[in-house]
Amino acid sequence: ETKIGPEQIQELEKRRVIRLALSLRQRIQKYVDGDLSRAESEWKDEAKRLVEVRYGEQILNTVGKVYKLAATQCIGSWTDKNKAKFEAYGMQIGAMQEAAKNAKEMEEDNVGGDEDKLPSYLEIMWNVTVIDITSTLSEVVMKMLSDRSVDRDVLKKRAAAVLALGEIFEHQKCSNPDGKQKSVRTMYQSAAKAAMEKTINKTKEEEEGHEVV
């Protein structure tokens, strides 16, 4: 049996960051080369496609915000850099606190089955996703913007490109919010409703069974 230790996990994460940094560099290359309109047009088309995926709006908007905050830390004013750093830190800490809170509530709640706890499971999953997005993508952007193989002017253009990309991703909204696309809050409510309906139906079945007996 092959066991993956901390060193292997760290190496895998390092490779993941490098792979994502190379992908991001390729995505913004047209903008860096000066073809701003074409780059932004392609990003908008991509955002329109991604946002229509179920829960794509929440994830895409979060990715966009992280891109903007990371880029601002590189090319913003002293005040903007510190503000962005604080906000990015707040996003991650907030998600950690919410995940821990939900986990504790689930542990203390001994009433009901797994269906009753589904909303809490989903909320924990979402907060873990936010933690991963904020930590990983921040590292990806910083990795790309600390590339010593290019001059400072190129790095500034890359940062400006990431900022523009983040702006598009953060504000892209689903064209059919009342259809398949749901907010995370609605997702929790739907899960809670389904769990409640199942419990009610189960209770009714048990009551009808007693009446028959």
N, C-alpha and C positions, 0 to 999 in steps of 0.2 A: 504494500500500500504506500503510495507516494503522498507525503505530507508537505504542505506549503507553509513555510515558516514566515516570520515577520520580514526577513530580508528578501524573500522571493516576492512577497506581496508588495513591498516597497519598490522593487525593481519593475514589477508589472505596472504599478501606478505611474512610475517614471516614464515607461514606454508609452503608456496611454496619453500622458500629457504631451510628450513629444509628437506623437501621431496627430493629436488634435491641434497642436500648434502649427504643424506643417499644413494641415487641412485648412485652418483659418487663414494662414498666409496665402495660400492659393486662392481662397475665396475673395480676398480683398486686393489681389494683385492688380486688377484692372484699375481700381481706384488709385492705388499707389502710382501706377504708370501714367495717371492723368486723365483716364477715361471715366470721369466721375459719373456722367449721366448714364452710361451703359451699365456700370457697376451697380448703381442705385436701382436702375430698372430691373436688373436680374435679381437683386435682393428683395425687391418688392414682390416680384413674381413668386419667388421662393417662399416669402412670408405668407402670401395669400394661399399658397398650397398647404404649407405646414399648419397654419392656424385652423384649417378646416378638419384636421384630424381630431378625434375625440380628446378633449382636454388639451388640445394643442395650444389654445390661446393662453392658458395659464403658464404652460411650460415655456412657450416662445417669448411671452412678455417678461418672464423671469430671466431667461437667457439674455434678452436685450438689455435689461436693467444691469445685469452683472457686467456685460460688455462695456456699457457706458461708464459704470463706476470704476472699472479697472483701467480704462483708457484715460479717464479724467485724472486718476492718480499719477499718470505719466506725463500728461501735457497741460494739465490745468494750473491755475494760479496756486499759490501756497494755501490760500483759504479753501479753494475748491478741492485741492488734493486731500486735505485733512477731512473735509466734509464727506468726500466720497469714501475715504478709508473708514471713517466712523460709520457711515451708512451701510457699507458692505459688511462690516463686522457685526452691525446690529441685525442685518438680515440672517446671518448664520447663527448668531446667538439666540435670536428670537425663535428660529426653527428648532434649535436644540432644546430650548426650554419648553416649547409646545409639545415636542415629541416625548420628552420626559414626563410632562404633565399628563398626557394621554395614556402613557404606559402605566403610570402610577394609578390613574383612575381605573384602568382596566384590571389591574392587579387587586385593587380594593373592592371592585364590584364583583361579587360572587353570585349575583342574580342573573338568570338567563343563560342562554347558550351562546355559541359562536355567532349566530345570526344577530343577536342583540348587540354584540360588540363590534359588528362590521363597520359602523361609522367611525369608531375610534381606530380600528385597524387602518382604514383608508386615510384618516387624518395623519396618523403616524407615518404611513407610506409617503404621503405628500411632503411632510416636513423633512423626512430623510432625503427625498428627491431635491428639495431646496438646498439642504446642506451640501449634497454632492455637487449640485450645479454651481453654487457660490464658491465653494472651495476649489473645485477642479478648474472651472473656466477662468477664475481669477488667476490661477497659477499658469494656465495656458496663455492668457494674454500677456502676463508678465514675462513669460518665457520668450515669446515672440518679440516683445518690445525690448528685450535685453540682448538681442542677437548682436554679437560683436563682429560678425562677418560683413556687416553693412554700416554705412556712415550714419551719423546722427540725423541727417535730413530725411533719410529713408525711414528711420524709426519714427520720426514725427509724422510722416505721411501715413505710416501704418496705424499709428495711434488715432489719427484723424479718421481713417477708414473704419476702424473698429467702433469709434464713437458714432459715426454715421450709420453703420450697420446696426448698432445697438438701438439707435433712435427709431429705426424702421421696425425692428423686431418688437421693441417694447410697446409700441402704440398700434400694432396691427390687431384688428379685432375681427372676430368671426362674422361672416355675412349672414349667418342664420342662427343667432343666439338662442332662439326658441325651439330649434330643431335638435339635431343629434349632439350639438356642442352644449355642454353644461358647465356652469361654474363649479369650482371645487365645493363650495357651500351647498349648491344644489345636489351635487353628487352625494354628499353626506346625508342630506335630507331624504333623498330617494332611497338610500340604503337603509336609513332608519325606518322609513315608511314601510319598506318591503319586510323588514324584520318584525315590525309591529303587526302587519297584516298576517304574517305567517303564524305569529303567536296567537292572535285572535282566532284564526281558523282552527288552530290546533286545540284551543280551549273549547270551541264550539263542538268539534268532533268528539272530544272527551265527554262533554255534557250530553250530547245526543246518544253516546254509547251508554251512559249511565241510565238515561231515560228508557232505552230499549231493554236494559236489564231489569 
